Amino acid sequence: MPMPRILITNDDGIYSKGLRAAVKAVGSLGEIYVVAPLFQRSASGRAMTLHRPLRAKLIDVPGARIAYGIDGMPTDCVIFALARFTNFDLAISGINLGENLSTEITVSGTASAAIEAATHGIPSIAISLEIDWRKTLGDGQGIDFSIASYFLKKIAKSVLEKGLPEDVDMLNVNVPSNATEETPIALTRLARRMFSPTVEERIDPKGNPYYWVVGRRCKNFEPGTDAHALKVERKVSVTPINIDMTANVDFRELERILKIELE
């Protein structure tokens, strides 16, 4: 029986220690293919490169059958991998530097890469490790990925053996910075928000204004959400994601409302 084919990508870049840790974590579970951005692409969401050609570079990633660095976005990497190597039995995006929580996962390049794979029918896992925010744009030097790797291997093995439940396309996993192998896993739903964004105006040396998009972290999270599990309960959060974002609403009720509004 052929070994499962596993695609690994991320948004921190192919040189990230987190990606290398993911490859090592699941290396015994299947044949590993890596396609990841050549550069840091955090907060790129599901952006795709459509107005210029992509460049691909073979990179040595120990434990991978083959690895490409792409000068594009995480979503580009998944599309490239499928075009180059056809199908996979599992897609893993991570281990990300910093947590990806709440409905804001649609901004995350890490989660969006897993979502892209899921749209092609591939069971997918996005996994992120809570770290000091000042280290989230580095390469992960000095960060201990061992516990995140432990949970990744455990969850990936289960998904490969048993698949995902019907209507679950991907799992969004977040590991606390102080987790141990005994840390409980909480099955959660997405919090509404993780940050409250705003724009900060500053003045450059020539007197011209420029702007930074900044976010203030929300402080209160509803129990049962991923943010509450990670930030309050200090548990590993596993959120099942369905990529069909159609609201669960009585269409007849919505039709009635729209007709009133349109009259």
C-alpha positions as CSV (number, residue, x, y, z in Angstrom):
1,M,0.0,0.0,0.0
2,P,1.5,3.4,-1.0
3,M,2.4,5.8,1.7
4,P,0.0,8.8,2.1
5,R,1.1,12.0,0.3
6,I,1.3,15.0,2.6
7,L,1.6,18.6,1.4
8,I,3.2,21.1,3.9
9,T,3.1,24.8,3.4
10,N,2.9,28.0,5.5
11,D,2.9,31.8,5.3
12,D,6.1,32.4,7.3
13,G,8.2,31.3,4.4
14,I,10.0,28.1,3.5
15,Y,13.0,28.9,5.8
16,S,10.8,29.1,8.9
17,K,11.8,26.8,11.7
18,G,8.1,26.1,12.2
19,L,7.7,24.6,8.7
20,R,10.9,22.5,9.3
21,A,9.4,21.3,12.6
22,A,6.2,20.3,10.8
23,V,8.1,18.3,8.3
24,K,9.9,16.4,11.0
25,A,6.8,15.9,13.1
26,V,4.9,14.0,10.3
27,G,7.8,12.6,8.4
28,S,7.0,9.0,9.6
29,L,3.3,9.3,8.5
30,G,3.8,9.7,4.7
31,E,5.7,11.1,1.8
32,I,6.3,14.8,2.4
33,Y,6.1,17.5,-0.3
34,V,6.8,21.1,0.6
35,V,5.7,24.1,-1.4
36,A,5.9,27.4,0.6
37,P,6.6,31.1,0.0
38,L,10.2,32.2,-0.4
39,F,9.4,35.2,1.8
40,Q,7.3,36.1,4.8
41,R,3.6,36.4,3.7
42,S,1.7,36.8,6.9
43,A,-1.8,38.3,6.7
44,S,-2.0,37.6,3.0
45,G,-5.3,35.8,3.3
46,R,-6.3,34.0,0.1
47,A,-4.5,36.4,-2.2
48,M,-3.4,35.0,-5.5
49,T,-0.7,36.1,-7.9
50,L,-2.5,36.7,-11.2
51,H,-0.8,39.6,-12.9
52,R,2.8,38.3,-13.2
53,P,4.4,34.9,-13.5
54,L,5.5,32.9,-10.5
55,R,9.1,31.9,-9.9
56,A,9.9,28.5,-8.2
57,K,13.1,27.5,-6.6
58,L,14.1,24.1,-5.4
59,I,15.1,24.3,-1.7
60,D,16.7,21.7,0.5
61,V,14.3,20.8,3.3
62,P,15.5,17.8,5.3
63,G,12.8,15.1,5.4
64,A,10.9,16.3,2.3
65,R,10.8,14.3,-0.9
66,I,11.0,17.6,-2.8
67,A,10.6,21.2,-1.7
68,Y,9.9,24.4,-3.7
69,G,10.0,28.0,-2.6
70,I,7.6,30.2,-4.5
71,D,7.8,33.9,-4.9
72,G,4.1,34.2,-4.4
73,M,1.4,33.8,-1.7
74,P,0.4,30.7,0.4
75,T,-2.6,30.1,-1.9
76,D,-0.3,30.1,-4.9
77,C,1.8,27.5,-3.2
78,V,-1.2,25.1,-2.8
79,I,-2.3,25.6,-6.4
80,F,1.3,25.1,-7.7
81,A,1.6,21.9,-5.6
82,L,-1.6,20.4,-7.0
83,A,-0.6,21.3,-10.6
84,R,2.9,19.9,-10.1
85,F,2.2,16.8,-8.0
86,T,-1.6,16.2,-8.4
87,N,-3.5,15.1,-5.3
88,F,-2.6,14.7,-1.7
89,D,-4.1,12.7,1.2
90,L,-3.5,15.5,3.7
91,A,-2.4,19.2,3.7
92,I,-0.7,20.9,6.6
93,S,-0.1,24.6,6.9
94,G,2.3,25.6,9.7
95,I,3.6,25.4,12.3
96,N,2.8,29.2,12.3
97,L,4.7,31.7,14.3
98,G,1.8,33.1,16.4
99,E,-1.7,32.1,17.0
100,N,-4.5,32.3,14.4
101,L,-7.8,32.7,16.1
102,S,-11.4,33.9,15.6
103,T,-13.1,34.7,12.3
104,E,-9.9,36.6,11.5
105,I,-8.4,33.3,10.2
106,T,-9.7,34.6,6.8
107,V,-6.8,37.1,7.0
108,S,-4.3,34.5,7.9
109,G,-2.1,33.1,5.1
110,T,-1.6,30.0,7.1
111,A,-5.3,29.2,7.5
112,S,-6.1,30.4,4.0
113,A,-3.6,27.9,2.5
114,A,-5.3,25.1,4.4
115,I,-8.7,26.5,3.2
116,E,-7.4,26.5,-0.4
117,A,-6.4,22.8,-0.1
118,A,-9.8,22.0,1.4
119,T,-11.6,23.5,-1.6
120,H,-9.9,20.8,-3.6
121,G,-11.2,18.1,-1.3
122,I,-8.0,17.5,0.7
123,P,-8.4,17.1,4.4
124,S,-6.4,20.0,5.9
125,I,-4.9,21.2,9.1
126,A,-3.7,24.7,9.9
127,I,-1.6,24.7,13.1
128,S,-0.3,27.8,15.0
129,L,1.9,28.2,18.1
130,E,1.3,31.1,20.5
131,I,4.5,33.1,20.9
132,D,5.6,36.6,21.8
133,W,4.2,38.9,19.1
134,R,7.6,40.5,18.6
135,K,8.9,37.1,17.2
136,T,6.0,36.5,14.8
137,L,7.8,37.9,11.8
138,G,11.1,36.1,12.3
139,D,12.2,32.7,11.3
140,G,11.4,31.0,14.6
141,Q,15.0,30.9,15.8
142,G,15.1,29.9,19.5
143,I,11.5,28.9,19.6
144,D,10.6,25.4,21.0
145,F,8.2,23.7,18.5
146,S,8.4,20.3,20.2
147,I,4.9,20.4,21.9
148,A,3.2,21.9,18.8
149,S,4.9,19.1,16.8
150,Y,3.6,16.5,19.3
151,F,0.0,17.7,18.8
152,L,0.4,18.0,15.1
153,K,1.6,14.4,14.7
154,K,-1.2,13.2,16.9
155,I,-3.9,15.0,15.0
156,A,-2.5,14.3,11.6
157,K,-2.2,10.6,12.3
158,S,-5.9,10.5,13.3
159,V,-7.0,12.4,10.2
160,L,-5.0,10.2,7.9
161,E,-6.4,7.0,9.6
162,K,-10.1,8.1,10.1
163,G,-10.7,11.1,7.9
164,L,-12.7,14.2,8.9
165,P,-16.4,14.1,9.8
166,E,-18.9,15.0,7.1
167,D,-19.1,18.8,6.7
168,V,-15.7,19.4,8.2
169,D,-13.2,20.6,5.6
170,M,-10.3,21.6,7.8
171,L,-9.1,21.8,11.4
172,N,-7.7,25.1,12.8
173,V,-5.3,24.2,15.7
174,N,-3.8,26.6,18.2
175,V,-1.2,25.6,20.8
176,P,-0.5,27.6,23.9
177,S,3.1,28.8,24.5
178,N,3.2,26.9,27.8
179,A,1.5,23.7,26.6
180,T,2.8,20.3,27.6
181,E,1.9,16.8,26.3
182,E,-0.7,16.7,29.0
183,T,-2.4,19.9,28.0
184,P,-6.1,19.2,27.2
185,I,-7.6,19.6,23.8
186,A,-10.7,21.7,23.5
187,L,-13.1,21.5,20.5
188,T,-14.1,25.1,19.9
189,R,-15.9,27.5,17.6
190,L,-14.4,30.7,16.2
191,A,-14.5,33.8,18.3
192,R,-16.1,36.8,16.7
193,R,-12.9,38.9,16.8
194,M,-9.4,38.8,18.2
195,F,-8.4,42.3,17.5
196,S,-10.1,45.7,17.2
197,P,-8.3,47.3,14.2
198,T,-7.7,50.9,13.6
199,V,-5.3,53.2,11.7
200,E,-2.5,55.2,13.4
201,E,-1.3,58.4,11.7
202,R,2.3,59.4,12.0
203,I,4.4,62.1,10.4
204,D,7.6,61.5,8.5
205,P,10.7,63.7,8.7
206,K,9.4,65.8,5.7
207,G,6.1,66.5,7.5
208,N,4.0,64.1,5.4
209,P,1.5,61.8,7.1
210,Y,1.8,58.1,6.8
211,Y,-0.4,55.4,8.4
212,W,0.0,52.0,10.2
213,V,-2.9,49.6,10.5
214,V,-2.8,48.5,14.1
215,G,-4.9,46.3,16.3
216,R,-5.8,46.3,19.9
217,R,-6.3,42.8,21.3
218,C,-9.9,42.1,22.6
219,K,-9.9,41.2,26.3
220,N,-13.2,39.3,26.7
221,F,-13.9,36.0,24.9
222,E,-17.0,33.9,25.1
223,P,-16.6,30.4,26.6
224,G,-16.5,27.7,23.9
225,T,-14.6,29.8,21.5
226,D,-11.0,29.2,20.3
227,A,-9.8,32.5,21.8
228,H,-11.2,31.6,25.2
229,A,-9.7,28.1,25.1
230,L,-6.3,29.4,24.2
231,K,-6.1,32.7,26.1
232,V,-8.2,31.9,29.2
233,E,-8.2,28.1,29.7
234,R,-4.7,27.6,28.3
235,K,-5.9,24.6,26.3
236,V,-5.0,23.4,22.7
237,S,-7.9,24.7,20.6
238,V,-9.1,22.6,17.7
239,T,-11.8,24.3,15.6
240,P,-13.6,22.3,12.8
241,I,-14.0,24.6,9.8
242,N,-16.6,24.2,7.0
243,I,-15.6,26.4,4.0
244,D,-19.2,26.8,2.9
245,M,-19.9,30.2,4.6
246,T,-23.6,30.2,3.7
247,A,-25.6,31.3,6.7
248,N,-27.8,28.8,8.5
249,V,-31.0,30.7,8.0
250,D,-34.5,30.1,6.9
251,F,-34.5,31.3,3.3
252,R,-38.2,32.0,3.5
253,E,-37.6,34.4,6.3
254,L,-34.8,36.2,4.5
255,E,-37.0,36.4,1.4
256,R,-39.7,38.0,3.4
257,I,-37.3,40.6,4.8
258,L,-35.7,41.4,1.4
259,K,-39.1,41.9,-0.2
260,I,-40.0,44.3,2.5
261,E,-36.8,46.2,2.1
262,L,-37.1,46.2,-1.7
263,E,-40.7,47.5,-1.9
